[in-house]
Amino acid sequence: MRRRFVVRGMVQGVNFRATAADQARRLRLTGRVWNRDDGTVECVAEGDADALERLRAWLARGPRFARVERVEVSDVDGAARYDDFRIARP
């Protein structure tokens, strides 16, 4: 499965991408996470449904200094695209 997450709130400048990438790697997910120009963080992750749900739950909290307002989630069609998880544009 592949899902796209857009995290809204105070999520830039608080180490969000690095800690999200660490969490995704712990969950054995592949994908990318990046800052968007509108102040949100976007993440595309691939893996099993349980791990993706655990990532969604983590994204809803974020790292210590983040203030997450909401996480928008959508499924993404297509074959697996990534072989690791890193901070970058998709």
Buried (B, 14 or more C-beta within 10 A) or exposed (E): BBBBBBBBBBBBEBBBBEBBBBBBBEBEBBBBBBBEEEEBBBBBBBBEEEBBEBBBEBBBEBBEEBEBEEBEBEEBEEEEEBEEBBBEEE
